[in-house]
Amino acid sequence: MDHEPSVADLNEQVRGGLAKSFIEDAVIGQYRQLVRWQHITGQSAQIDSGYLGQHLVSLVSGIPGRGRGSRGKGADLADGSEIKIASTLGGVDKPRWNNKLDTSSAVETYLSNPAIYFGLFDTLEKGEEFPVRVRV
């Protein structure tokens, strides 16, 4: 059986190109579709940025996720790193990274991750639908 390539097998230049394609296809493409529908349905164009961000951070960092079907609590990347993503695309709220850091031991545990990646999907101007900006 052939080995499927992983982000860990790709060089930074290839990962960068793939990250750009991913943003265009999965993030902006999905958001464009939702914006068209929101004008008809009156519903939000908000996308589930958490899972999209995990794909993007793996491409940017070169560290794969924990595997197909991995969900829920725990590390987001195979090396134990944490990913926090926020989005204001199609939303009216301020971006926030949900963290339960209410004790000093919780903060210490959080900061003991090998890395913590923060990502934000937003627009250049509040209230505008485009252009989309993506930062990690």
ABEGO torsion letter per residue (X at the ends): XBBBBBAAABBAAAAAAAAAAAAAAAAAAAAAAAAAAAAAAGBBABBBAAAAAAAAAAAAAGBBBAEBGBBEBEBABAAGBBBBBBBABGBABBBBBBBBBABAAAAAAAAABABBBBBBBBBABBGBAOBBBBBX
